[in-house]
Amino acid sequence: MAVKNDIFIFGTHFPAMLFEFLTFIAVFLIAIIVFRKWRERRTIATLYLSIALFSIAFAAFVAFTGLFSWFLSWIEMSYMNVYSPTYYTLSLPIGYCLVIPYDIFLIAFSIQIFLDKNQRKIIPFLISGLIIGALLFLPANYWGVDPEPSDPASTRVIVLGLYLLYNTLVYILLAYFAFREAGRTTHKLHRRGFQAIAWGFIGNILVFIFFLLDAILIMLDPSSSGYSIFISFAWITALISSFLFYLGYILPTWFRKRIEPNSHEVKDSS
């Protein structure tokens, strides 16, 4: 594997590291709130949603720790212009892989609240996710090291393209079912809740589009330091999507009062 030939660039990499950390903290707190709701409700859909949110939170944490390890080494070895952090090169595919259980539990969550509760429908997505996860660890991927002539950076773009296709199909299907349920219900609050969940799935599509755009920029200029503005956009959007899932499913009191200010308390969705 080639040696990384650039150093930690504070103005480029530190903002990305900060966004990853803040995303982890915010989504982790949302996941805890949803998990506490599961302890109150004891409904399987609430448990699935909390596990999904914990998964995406830890994906952000792994991405953060990869950059943070590079940051610490930059502080210790700032006089050097060569750095090859093993953990950093592993943190990216590990972080992406943690999104797969996020997808799977979002599917399980959606089956519970939008479909017939038949969890065997997850199997094709689970198998596909395992295959995509294996592809992320191919040695030919460009995970923060300069590619050899026989190891083009475009491999990462292809793999991320497949990864994006997988996630896009998942989120389009889930958004469709959420919007369909929103159209069927006559209750204004629940309709807004289902719409919020649907827009959360749309936001997830944008997350991976931003990651792919960043990978394309690296392919066009392999000598660049990476971590374009698209990385920050991706994590901001991931946070917004997580909040929309919480908003649409938990239906917090302030949200209920905003949608139906004159109504009596509405039962939680299940």
N, C-alpha and C positions, 0 to 999 in steps of 0.2 A: 504494500500500500504506500502511496506517495506521501511525502511529508508536507504538512500544511505550511505554506510559505508566507503567511501574513500574521500580524499580531493583533491582539485585541484592540479595536478602535473604539475609544470611549464614546465618541459622538454617534457612532453607528450601532454598536453592540449593546451598550448600556441601556438605551431606551427600550430595546427589544427585551432585554433581561428584566427590566422593570415591569413592562407590560405582562410578561409571563408570570412574574411573581404576584402581581396585583390580581391577575385573572385567577390564579390558583387560590388565593385567599378569598376572593369574592365568591367564586363558584363553590368552594369548599363550605363556606358559610351557608350558602343556599342549600347545598346538599344536606347539611346538618339540620336545617329547618324542615326540609322535606322528610328526613329520616325521623325526626321527632313527631311529625304528623303521622308517619306510619305507625309509630308506637301508640298513638291515640286511636287511629282508625283500624289498624290491623288489616288493611286491604292490600292485596298483592300488587296492584298497580302502583300504589304509593311506594312500596318497597322497590319495585323495578326502577321507578324514576329516581329514587335516591341513589341506588347503585350506579345508574347511568351517570348521574351528576358527579358522584365520587370518582368515577373512571375518568371523565374529562378533566376534572380538577387535578388528578394525579398526572395526567398527560401534560398539563401545563407545568406542573411541578418538576417533572423529569426534564422537560425542555429548559426550564429555568436552571436546574442544577448543572446541566451540561454547560450552559453559558457561564454560570457562576464559577465552575471549576476553571474554565479558561480565564475568567477575570482574575481569580486568585493567582494563577500562574503568571498572568501579565504583570501583576503587582510585584511578584517575586523575581521575575526574569525580564523586566521591561527593557533591559539592555540587549536582549537577544532578539533576533528577527526570525527565528525558526521555532515552531512549537507544534508538537504532535500529540494532542491529548486523546488517549484511548477512550476515556469515558465520554468525552464530548462527541466523538464520532458514533458512539453507541446510543447516546441520549436521544438523538433525533428519530431513528427508527423505533426505539422503545416507546417514545412519546406517541408516534403515529400508531403503533400497535395498540396502545391503551385506548385509542379511539374506537377500536373494533368492539370491545365489550360495551362501550358507550352506545354504539349502534345497536348491538344485539339487545341490550336491555331497553333501549327506546322502542325497538320493534315489539318486544314482549309487553312493554307498557301500553303501546298503541293497540295491540291485539286485545288486551284486557278492556280497554275503554271504548274502542271504536269497532271491533270485530267480534268474533264468536268465542274468544278465549281459548282457541285451539293453539296451544304453544308449539305443536309440531310444525306449524308454518314457519318457524324460525330456522329449521334445519338447512334449507338451501342457502340462506344468508349466512349461517354459521360456517358452513363448508367454504363458501366463497370468501368469507372474511379470513379464515385460516390460511387459505391459499395466498391472498393478498398480503397477509402478515408475513408469510415466509418470503415473498418476493422483496419485501422491504429490507431484508437482511442479506440480499445478494451482495457479494463483494464488489460487483461492478457499479453499485450505487455511489453517487457522489455525495458523501456525508461529511463535508467539511475538510476534505483533503483534495489536493490537486490530482486530477485524473492522469493516468499514463496514456500514451498514444493509443494503446489497445483497450483503454478503459474510459470511454468517453463520458462526459458529464451528462449527455443526453439520456443515458440509462436511467438516471434518477427521474428525469422528466417523463419518460415512458411509464415507469413504475408509479409515479405520482399521478399520471394520467389515468391509469387503471384504478388506482386508489380513489381518485376523484370520481370516476365513472361509477364505481361500486357505491360510494357514499351518496352520489347524486341520485342514483336509482332508488336507494333506500329512502332518502328524504323526500323525493318527489312522491313516492307511494304513500309515505306517512302523512305528508302534507295534504295529499288528495283525500285520504280517509278523514283527516281532521276537518278540512273544509266541508266535506260531504256531511259530516255529523253536525257541523255548525249550521248548514242549510236545512237540516231536518228538524232541529229543535225549535220549539216555539218560545222557549224561555230566553229572554234577552241576555241575562247574565251568563248562562251556560253557552249561549251562542258566541258571546265575546270571549269567553274562556277558551272554547275550541278554536276560535280564530287566532287567539294569541299563541296557542300551541302550534297551529299550522304555520304561522309566521316564524316561529322558532325553528321549524324544520327548513324553511326557506333560508333563514339566516345561516344554518349549518352548511347549506350548499355554497353560500358566499365565502364561508371560512376556507373551504378547500380550494375554491377558485383563487383566493388571495395567496394561499400557499403555493399553488401551481404557478401563478404569475411570478412569484419570487424565484422559483426553480428555473423558470424560463429565462429570467434575467441572468442567472448564474450560468446557464447553458450558453447564452450569447456572449458572456464575458466571464470565463472560468477564473480569471485572475482577480475578480472583484471580491470584496469582503462579504458579500451576501447581506442578509437581513435588511432588505429594503423596507420602505414604508408599508408594503403589503403585509409584512409580518405583524406589524402593530394593528393594522386593519383587521387581520384575521383574529387576533386574540380579543380585540374589542367586540367584534361580532359574535365570537363564541360566548363571551360574557352576556351580551344582550340576549342571545338565544336561550341560555340557561335561565335567565331571569324571566323570559316569556313562558318557558315551561312551568316554572314556579307560579307565575301569575295566573296562567290559564288553568292549571289543575288545582292548585291549593285554594285559589280564589280568596286572597286575604281580605279582611274586613274593609280596609280602606278602598280596595278595588270594587267590592260589592256596593259600598255606599256611593261610589262615583258613578257606577253604571245604573244602579237603581236606588237613588237616594231616599225614596219614600217607601221602599218595600221593607217587609219584615226580614229577619235573618233567613238566609237561604242555606239549605243543607249543603255540605261539602259534596263535590263530585266524587265518584268512586270508580 
